[in-house]
Amino acid sequence: MPHALVESFEIPKAPFVLEGVEFEFISLPYKNCGVVGVKIDNHNFLLKYIQNENKTLIKYDKATRIPKLNIIKRAINSFCNAANSKKLHSNTVITRKDPEYKNYKNIDFFLEEFNFDKEIWIEIGFGSGRHMLHNAKNNPSVVHIGLEIHKASAEQVLKQCMLQNIDNVYINDSDARMFLEMLPANSVSKIFIHFPVPWDKAPHRRVISKNFINEAVTVLKEGGRLELRTDSKGYADYTYSILMDLDFCELSAKKNHFIEVSSKYEDRWKKEEKDFYDLVFINHKSSDEKEIIKDFSFSGYINYEDFLKNAKEHVEPEDGFFVSAKEKYPLNAKDGLVKVTMGTFNSPQSLYLLFKDGKISYYPKAPYPTKANFLAHKKLEAIIGKNI
């Protein structure tokens, strides 16, 4: 990832604009680390500077990541210039333009613009994309949503969509467990999960869980299908047991059933004569409409130091959610940022609370509109409310 190691580092005074990059705020160090608020072309994100003896490492903050690496490189280069620093090492040379992938869509697109009246198929963890692209080309009237957190795999499929002029595929890099919760009820016809990581030693990290299955059933239309394909008998047995705990279930299972299109890994496993397991769940009920909560605003204000005094470093988990407030980055005597992690332990989200000019807001944007995040937000409101 883009970074620069520098010496002769001087913390500049914000706000200012340099070389087309807007630096909105710069914190003082917290445990030798500070953050820098950056805005370029409607992208808001943080850089971090980490001081160690006479050297400083400048990099981007993963909790506020954006998909365009060249924008991050621009920000790092401009910040190095603003800090009057000398680069010892960097990988921030801009050699080509960031590709504009029209098939990539962020969460806001699905919350505010997407047309759910069309037939929708979702593939979770599509990897090389062979199966999804095959489906897209053979079902041109269907909208195919691919969820993949592995950046290299997602970019490979985005390139194929551009090269093959495929316009009925949308790619998103969100956690599938949260993504489903943000979709309307009865809106999806098929969900494919092919060869998910089995996580035998850490089952809490699996995509499939009781909560995930409940969300899948909610978003599936009547007659909709959830299809799991795996080389792990343990994962197949685990998923089978969860599905059979539903009040009503139509479920079919197959072993070593070969499908029309397979991934490169499946091709390799076939040569090794591994077993394959397919589970197909069919939904036979219509779910009640669900409310997507989007209001994550704060009505009160305290400065970030008083907030930290009243927010334990790790707020105890409560029914269905948790919230943790750890790192603090002072901007001045009253203002600053606090990094918070919220949601559920299986699919947490990290972002920042920005205390600035008498207001509190999330940075760089509001949390995903999930039930657990909203409960965590109300907990933060309660902590703030005690101090107004």
C-alpha positions as CSV (number, residue, x, y, z in Angstrom):
1,M,0.0,0.0,0.0
2,P,1.2,3.6,-0.6
3,H,3.5,5.0,2.0
4,A,6.6,7.2,2.5
5,L,9.4,7.1,5.0
6,V,10.8,10.6,5.6
7,E,13.1,12.6,7.8
8,S,13.2,16.3,8.8
9,F,9.4,16.2,9.4
10,E,7.6,19.3,10.5
11,I,3.8,19.2,11.3
12,P,2.2,21.8,9.2
13,K,-0.8,23.9,10.4
14,A,-4.2,23.1,8.9
15,P,-6.5,23.8,7.1
16,F,-4.7,24.5,3.8
17,V,-4.7,23.4,0.2
18,L,-1.6,22.3,-1.6
19,E,-1.3,20.9,-5.2
20,G,-5.0,20.4,-5.4
21,V,-5.2,18.5,-2.1
22,E,-7.3,19.9,0.7
23,F,-5.9,19.2,4.2
24,E,-8.8,19.8,6.6
25,F,-7.2,19.1,9.9
26,I,-4.0,17.6,11.4
27,S,-3.9,16.1,14.8
28,L,-1.2,16.2,17.4
29,P,0.5,12.8,18.0
30,Y,-1.1,10.1,20.2
31,K,1.6,7.6,21.2
32,N,3.8,8.9,18.4
33,C,1.0,8.7,15.8
34,G,-1.1,11.4,14.3
35,V,-3.9,11.6,11.7
36,V,-4.4,14.0,8.7
37,G,-7.9,14.7,7.3
38,V,-7.7,14.8,3.5
39,K,-10.2,15.7,0.8
40,I,-9.7,15.2,-2.9
41,D,-12.4,15.1,-5.6
42,N,-15.2,14.4,-3.0
43,H,-13.1,11.6,-1.4
44,N,-12.6,12.0,2.4
45,F,-10.0,9.9,4.1
46,L,-7.2,9.9,6.7
47,L,-3.5,9.7,6.4
48,K,-1.4,8.6,9.4
49,Y,2.0,9.8,10.4
50,I,4.0,7.6,12.8
51,Q,7.1,9.1,14.4
52,N,10.1,6.9,15.4
53,E,13.3,8.7,16.5
54,N,14.4,10.9,13.5
55,K,12.1,9.2,10.9
56,T,8.4,9.4,10.2
57,L,6.3,6.9,8.3
58,I,3.4,8.4,6.3
59,K,0.6,6.1,5.1
60,Y,-3.1,5.9,4.7
61,D,-5.5,4.8,7.4
62,K,-7.2,1.5,6.6
63,A,-10.4,2.4,8.4
64,T,-11.0,5.2,5.9
65,R,-9.8,3.5,2.8
66,I,-10.9,4.5,-0.7
67,P,-10.5,2.4,-3.8
68,K,-8.3,4.9,-5.8
69,L,-4.6,4.4,-5.0
70,N,-3.4,7.3,-7.0
71,I,-5.5,9.7,-5.0
72,I,-3.8,8.3,-1.8
73,K,-0.4,8.7,-3.5
74,R,-1.2,12.3,-4.3
75,A,-2.2,13.0,-0.8
76,I,1.0,11.5,0.7
77,N,3.3,13.3,-1.8
78,S,1.6,16.7,-1.1
79,F,1.7,16.1,2.7
80,C,5.5,15.3,2.5
81,N,6.0,18.6,0.7
82,A,3.9,20.5,3.2
83,A,5.9,19.0,6.1
84,N,9.2,20.1,4.5
85,S,10.4,16.5,4.7
86,K,12.9,14.5,2.8
87,K,11.9,11.1,1.4
88,L,14.1,8.2,2.4
89,H,11.9,5.6,0.7
90,S,8.4,5.7,-0.9
91,N,6.2,3.8,-3.3
92,T,4.0,6.9,-4.2
93,V,5.2,7.5,-7.8
94,I,2.1,7.9,-10.0
95,T,2.8,5.9,-13.2
96,R,-0.8,5.5,-14.6
97,K,-4.3,6.8,-14.1
98,D,-6.6,5.1,-11.7
99,P,-9.0,3.1,-13.9
100,E,-12.6,4.2,-13.8
101,Y,-14.6,1.0,-13.3
102,K,-18.3,1.7,-14.0
103,N,-19.2,-1.7,-12.5
104,Y,-17.9,-0.8,-9.1
105,K,-20.6,0.6,-6.8
106,N,-20.3,1.7,-3.2
107,I,-22.8,1.2,-0.4
108,D,-24.5,4.6,-1.0
109,F,-25.5,3.5,-4.6
110,F,-27.4,0.5,-3.2
111,L,-29.0,2.5,-0.5
112,E,-30.1,5.5,-2.6
113,E,-30.0,4.8,-6.3
114,F,-30.3,1.1,-7.1
115,N,-33.5,-0.3,-8.7
116,F,-34.6,-3.3,-6.7
117,D,-37.5,-4.0,-9.1
118,K,-35.2,-6.0,-11.4
119,E,-34.3,-9.6,-10.8
120,I,-31.2,-9.8,-8.6
121,W,-28.6,-12.5,-8.1
122,I,-25.9,-12.1,-5.5
123,E,-22.5,-14.0,-5.4
124,I,-20.5,-13.8,-2.2
125,G,-16.7,-14.1,-2.5
126,F,-16.6,-14.6,-6.2
127,G,-12.8,-15.0,-6.5
128,S,-11.8,-15.2,-10.1
129,G,-15.4,-14.4,-11.1
130,R,-15.8,-17.2,-13.6
131,H,-19.1,-18.4,-12.2
132,M,-20.6,-14.9,-11.9
133,L,-19.4,-13.7,-15.3
134,H,-20.8,-16.9,-16.9
135,N,-24.2,-16.2,-15.2
136,A,-24.1,-12.6,-16.3
137,K,-23.5,-13.3,-19.9
138,N,-26.1,-16.1,-20.0
139,N,-28.7,-14.1,-18.1
140,P,-28.5,-10.5,-19.5
141,S,-31.8,-9.4,-18.0
142,V,-30.6,-10.2,-14.4
143,V,-28.6,-7.8,-12.3
144,H,-25.6,-9.7,-10.7
145,I,-24.1,-8.2,-7.5
146,G,-20.7,-9.5,-6.6
147,L,-19.3,-9.1,-3.1
148,E,-15.5,-9.6,-2.7
149,I,-13.3,-8.1,0.0
150,H,-10.1,-9.3,-1.7
151,K,-9.1,-6.2,-3.7
152,A,-7.0,-8.0,-6.4
153,S,-9.8,-10.4,-7.2
154,A,-12.3,-7.6,-7.4
155,E,-10.1,-5.6,-9.7
156,Q,-9.5,-8.6,-11.9
157,V,-13.3,-9.0,-12.4
158,L,-13.8,-5.3,-12.9
159,K,-11.3,-5.4,-15.7
160,Q,-13.0,-8.3,-17.3
161,C,-16.4,-6.5,-17.2
162,M,-14.8,-3.5,-18.9
163,L,-13.0,-5.7,-21.6
164,Q,-16.1,-7.8,-22.3
165,N,-18.5,-4.8,-22.1
166,I,-20.6,-6.5,-19.4
167,D,-23.0,-4.0,-17.9
168,N,-25.3,-6.1,-15.7
169,V,-22.7,-6.8,-13.0
170,Y,-22.1,-4.6,-10.0
171,I,-19.1,-5.1,-7.7
172,N,-18.9,-4.1,-4.0
173,D,-16.2,-4.8,-1.4
174,S,-18.3,-4.7,1.7
175,D,-18.7,-7.5,4.3
176,A,-21.5,-9.7,3.0
177,R,-22.9,-10.2,6.5
178,M,-23.6,-6.5,6.7
179,F,-24.5,-6.0,3.1
180,L,-27.5,-8.3,3.2
181,E,-28.9,-6.5,6.2
182,M,-29.0,-3.3,4.2
183,L,-31.1,-4.7,1.4
184,P,-34.9,-4.6,1.3
185,A,-36.9,-7.7,2.2
186,N,-38.1,-10.0,-0.7
187,S,-35.7,-8.4,-3.2
188,V,-33.2,-11.1,-4.2
189,S,-33.8,-14.2,-6.4
190,K,-30.5,-16.1,-5.8
191,I,-27.6,-16.0,-3.5
192,F,-24.4,-18.0,-4.4
193,I,-21.7,-18.8,-2.0
194,H,-19.0,-20.9,-3.7
195,F,-16.0,-22.2,-1.8
196,P,-16.0,-19.8,1.2
197,V,-13.0,-20.0,3.6
198,P,-14.1,-22.8,6.0
199,W,-12.4,-21.2,9.1
200,D,-12.4,-24.6,10.9
201,K,-10.3,-23.2,13.7
202,A,-12.2,-19.9,13.9
203,P,-15.8,-20.6,13.0
204,H,-17.0,-17.2,14.2
205,R,-15.3,-15.8,11.1
206,R,-17.4,-17.8,8.7
207,V,-19.7,-15.9,6.3
208,I,-22.6,-18.3,7.2
209,S,-24.1,-18.1,10.7
210,K,-27.6,-18.2,12.2
211,N,-27.8,-14.4,11.8
212,F,-26.6,-14.5,8.2
213,I,-29.2,-17.2,7.3
214,N,-32.0,-15.2,8.9
215,E,-30.9,-12.2,6.8
216,A,-30.7,-14.3,3.7
217,V,-34.2,-15.7,4.2
218,T,-35.5,-12.1,4.7
219,V,-34.0,-10.7,1.5
220,L,-34.9,-13.8,-0.7
221,K,-38.1,-13.7,-2.6
222,E,-40.6,-16.5,-2.4
223,G,-39.0,-19.3,-4.4
224,G,-35.6,-17.7,-4.1
225,R,-32.5,-19.9,-3.6
226,L,-29.4,-19.9,-1.5
227,E,-26.7,-22.2,-3.0
228,L,-23.6,-23.3,-1.1
229,R,-20.7,-25.1,-2.9
230,T,-17.8,-26.2,-0.8
231,D,-15.0,-28.8,-0.7
232,S,-15.3,-28.8,3.2
233,K,-17.6,-31.5,4.5
234,G,-17.4,-29.8,7.9
235,Y,-18.7,-26.5,6.4
236,A,-21.4,-28.4,4.6
237,D,-22.5,-30.2,7.7
238,Y,-22.4,-26.9,9.7
239,T,-24.5,-25.0,7.1
240,Y,-27.0,-28.0,6.9
241,S,-27.6,-27.9,10.7
242,I,-28.3,-24.1,10.7
243,L,-30.7,-24.4,7.8
244,M,-32.5,-27.3,9.4
245,D,-33.1,-25.2,12.5
246,L,-35.4,-22.9,10.5
247,D,-39.1,-23.2,11.2
248,F,-39.7,-24.5,7.6
249,C,-37.0,-25.6,5.2
250,E,-36.7,-27.1,1.8
251,L,-33.1,-28.3,1.4
252,S,-31.4,-30.5,-1.1
253,A,-27.8,-31.9,-1.0
254,K,-25.5,-33.3,-3.6
255,K,-22.0,-34.7,-3.5
256,N,-19.5,-34.6,-6.4
257,H,-22.0,-32.9,-8.7
258,F,-20.0,-31.0,-11.3
259,I,-21.5,-27.7,-12.6
260,E,-21.2,-26.1,-16.0
261,V,-18.5,-23.5,-15.0
262,S,-15.9,-23.9,-12.2
263,S,-13.1,-21.8,-10.7
264,K,-9.4,-22.5,-11.2
265,Y,-9.2,-23.8,-7.7
266,E,-12.0,-26.2,-8.3
267,D,-10.3,-27.4,-11.5
268,R,-7.1,-28.1,-9.4
269,W,-9.1,-29.9,-6.7
270,K,-10.8,-32.1,-9.3
271,K,-7.4,-33.3,-10.4
272,E,-6.6,-34.1,-6.8
273,E,-9.9,-36.1,-6.6
274,K,-11.3,-34.0,-3.8
275,D,-15.0,-34.3,-2.8
276,F,-17.4,-31.4,-3.4
277,Y,-20.7,-30.7,-1.6
278,D,-23.6,-28.7,-2.8
279,L,-26.5,-27.4,-0.6
280,V,-29.5,-25.7,-2.2
281,F,-32.1,-24.0,0.1
282,I,-35.4,-22.8,-1.4
283,N,-37.3,-20.0,0.4
284,H,-41.1,-20.5,0.7
285,K,-42.2,-17.5,2.6
286,S,-42.6,-13.7,2.2
287,S,-41.0,-11.6,4.8
288,D,-42.3,-8.4,6.4
289,E,-40.8,-5.2,5.1
290,K,-37.9,-3.9,7.1
291,E,-36.8,-0.4,8.0
292,I,-33.4,0.8,7.0
293,I,-32.2,3.2,9.6
294,K,-30.0,6.0,8.3
295,D,-30.0,8.7,11.0
296,F,-26.7,8.5,12.7
297,S,-26.6,12.2,13.8
298,F,-25.7,13.5,17.3
299,S,-27.8,16.1,19.1
300,G,-25.4,17.0,21.9
301,Y,-21.8,18.0,22.2
302,I,-18.9,17.5,24.6
303,N,-15.2,17.8,23.8
304,Y,-13.4,14.6,23.0
305,E,-11.4,14.5,26.3
306,D,-14.6,14.5,28.4
307,F,-16.1,11.9,26.1
308,L,-13.1,9.6,26.7
309,K,-13.3,10.0,30.5
310,N,-16.9,8.6,30.4
311,A,-16.4,6.0,27.6
312,K,-14.6,3.0,28.9
313,E,-11.8,2.0,26.7
314,H,-13.8,-1.1,25.9
315,V,-17.5,-0.6,26.4
316,E,-19.0,-3.9,27.5
317,P,-20.9,-5.9,24.9
318,E,-24.6,-5.7,25.2
319,D,-27.4,-7.6,23.6
320,G,-26.7,-7.8,19.9
321,F,-23.9,-5.2,19.6
322,F,-20.7,-3.7,21.1
323,V,-18.8,-0.5,20.8
324,S,-15.2,0.3,21.7
325,A,-13.5,3.7,21.9
326,K,-9.7,3.5,21.9
327,E,-7.4,5.9,20.1
328,K,-7.6,9.6,20.6
329,Y,-6.1,12.3,18.4
330,P,-6.3,15.8,19.7
331,L,-6.6,18.8,17.3
332,N,-6.6,21.4,20.1
333,A,-7.8,21.7,23.7
334,K,-11.4,20.9,22.9
335,D,-11.4,19.2,19.5
336,G,-10.1,15.9,18.2
337,L,-10.9,12.5,16.8
338,V,-11.6,9.2,18.6
339,K,-11.4,5.9,16.8
340,V,-14.4,3.7,17.5
341,T,-15.2,0.1,16.5
342,M,-18.8,-0.9,16.5
343,G,-21.4,-3.4,15.4
344,T,-21.0,-7.1,16.1
345,F,-17.9,-9.1,17.0
346,N,-18.3,-11.2,13.8
347,S,-18.5,-8.2,11.5
348,P,-17.3,-5.0,13.2
349,Q,-16.8,-1.6,11.5
350,S,-14.1,0.9,12.5
351,L,-14.4,4.6,11.9
352,Y,-13.9,7.9,13.7
353,L,-15.9,10.4,15.8
354,L,-14.9,13.9,14.9
355,F,-15.3,16.5,17.6
356,K,-14.9,19.9,15.9
357,D,-16.3,23.4,16.2
358,G,-19.0,22.4,18.7
359,K,-20.3,19.5,16.6
360,I,-19.9,15.7,16.6
361,S,-20.0,13.6,13.5
362,Y,-18.7,10.4,12.1
363,Y,-15.7,10.5,9.8
364,P,-15.3,9.9,6.9
365,K,-19.0,9.0,6.8
366,A,-21.8,7.5,8.9
367,P,-21.7,3.8,9.8
368,Y,-23.4,1.1,7.7
369,P,-27.1,1.2,8.5
370,T,-27.3,-2.1,10.4
371,K,-29.2,-2.8,13.6
372,A,-26.1,-3.5,15.6
373,N,-24.5,-0.2,14.4
374,F,-27.6,1.8,15.3
375,L,-27.7,0.3,18.8
376,A,-24.0,1.1,19.2
377,H,-24.7,4.7,18.0
378,K,-27.4,5.1,20.6
379,K,-24.9,3.9,23.2
380,L,-22.5,6.6,22.1
381,E,-25.3,9.2,22.3
382,A,-26.1,8.1,25.8
383,I,-22.5,8.6,26.8
384,I,-22.5,12.1,25.3
385,G,-25.8,12.9,26.8
386,K,-24.5,12.4,30.3
387,N,-22.1,15.3,29.8
388,I,-24.2,18.0,28.2
